Amino acid sequence: MTLEIIIFIASILFGILLYWRESKSNKIYRFFNKIFYSKELQMDPNSTKGFLYEQSFLMRLVYIGFLFLIGIVVVRFIIPIDLATVSLFASSIFGTLLGTYLAAFVFKTSEVVEEQSDSIGDLVEDAVEKGKGFIEDLKTREPKVVEEAKKEIEKEPEVKKPSARERLKDKGLM
């Protein structure tokens, strides 16, 4: 179980690395695209699409599965020990796929933050100013409820009410 967890975490990092590398350059994808397709069907020269970058879930899963399948075949021939089990294979594929989506999430949020950085700064500045004003209001004046209660207390004249004993004596109960 420990080996699977280590492989899973390493494959997440591997997926992040693959996604980041492919977002910078997609030369390998372009090479295979030129080999497999005719001139009319080849991808646009300005396209940034790669094996993992800007691909759908199913195609990412196919490419990652194929990559690890080739890796396991190579490991089987190089190392005669039975290391490449099904659980390691599955956890490495899932971890790499998770790593690619994690990297995509980080890339998208960084793009959004860069686009919205000015407006976010303005929003934070406005919130700080409103907070300062609210704190000053709390420090300088009392809430309206307290002010109204003080006014009501000042308005009411004190009427001496008889005590409970005197009321009972008036009723003749004592």
N, C-alpha and C positions, 0 to 999 in steps of 0.2 A: 504493500500500500504506500509506503514512503517513497519508493522509486516512482510510482505513478504520479504522486503529488509533485515530486521534483520535475519529472518530465512535463507535467501539465503546466507548471509555472514557467519552465524554460520555453515551452512551445508558445505560451502567451507572448513572451518577450520576442521570440522568433517571428511571430505573426506581426507584431508591432514593427520590427525591423524590416520585414518583407514589404509591408505596406508603405513605410516611410521611404524605403529605397525605390520602390516602384513609383511613388508620387514624384520623385525627383527626375527619374528617367525611365522610359519604357522601351529601351533598345531591344531587349530580348523578345518582348511581345511583338514589336515591329518586325524583327527578324523572322519569327515564325509566321507572322501575317504575310510577309512577302513570299515565303516558301509555299504556303498552303493555298493562297488565293491568286487569281489572275490579276492583271493590272487594273482592270475595271472594278474589281471587288475589294481591292486593298483599302485599308483604313486611310482616313484623311491625314495629311502630314501634320496638321495642327492638333490632332486628337491626342488627349493625354490618357486614354484608356489603356489599362494593362491587364495582367492576369488577375490581380486582386483589386487594383485601384479602379474605381468607378465601374465595378462589375456587380451583377445581381448575386443574390445569396446562392442560388443553385450553381452558377458558374464558378464562384469562389470555392464552393464545396468540392466540385469536380477537380479543379486545378490543385487544390491543397491535397485532396485524396490521392491524386495521381503522383504528386511530388513525394508524398510519404510512402506510397507503394513502391516507387523506384528506390527510395532510400532504404526501405526494409529489404528489398531484393539484394541491394548492394551489401547491406550489413550481414545478411545470411551467407553470402559467399565469402566475405572477408573474415568474419568471426564465426567459427563453427558452433559457438555456444548459442543456445536457444534464448536469445534476449528479446527478440522482436515478437512479443505476444500480441494477441488481439486487443487486450485492455490498454497496453501501451500505445498501440496504433490508434485506437479510438480516442484516448485522452490527448494524444499529440495533435490529432486532426481537430478535435473540438477546441483545444487550447489555442491553436494557431488561428482558427476561424474567429474565436473570441478576441484574440489579439488584434486581428485586422479591423474588427468592428470597434474595438476600443480606440485604436489609432485614428480611425475615421471620425469617431466622436470628438477626439481631441482636436483634429484638424478643423472640423466644422465649427467647434466652439471658438477656436482661436481666430478663425475668419470672421465670425460674428462679432467677437470682442473688438477686433481691429476696425470693423466697419462701424460699430456703435460706440467706439471709445469716446468720441466727443460728446455724444448725447448722454452716455453713461456718466461722464464727468459732470455734465450739467445737472443731471438728476441727483447725483450724490451731493453736489454743492447746494442745490435747492433744499434737499432733505436736511442737510446740516444747518442751514439758515433757519428753516422752520423749527427744527429742534431747539436751536438757541432761543428763538422767540418764545417757544412754549415754556422753556425753563425759566426765562425771565418773567413771564406771566405768573408762573407758580411762585416765584420768589417775591415779587412785588405786591401782589394783591391776594386777598383771600377768595376762596370760591364763592359763587353767588349764593349758594345755600346758607353758608355761614353768615354772610352779610344780611340776608333776609331774616334769619333767625334772631340776629342781634337787634334788628329794627323792631321785630315783633315783641321782643322782650322789653325794649325801651318804651313802646307804645302802651302796653297794658299796665294800667294802674294796679297797685297791689290792693286787693280786697281781702280783708281778714275773714277767713272762713272759720266757722266754729269747728272745734275738734270733734272727734268721733264720740267722745264721752258726753259732750254737751248736746250733740244731736240725739243720742240715745235718751238723755234726760228729758229733752224736749218732747220726745215721743212717749215718754212715760214708761219706758222699758227699763229704767234703772232707778 
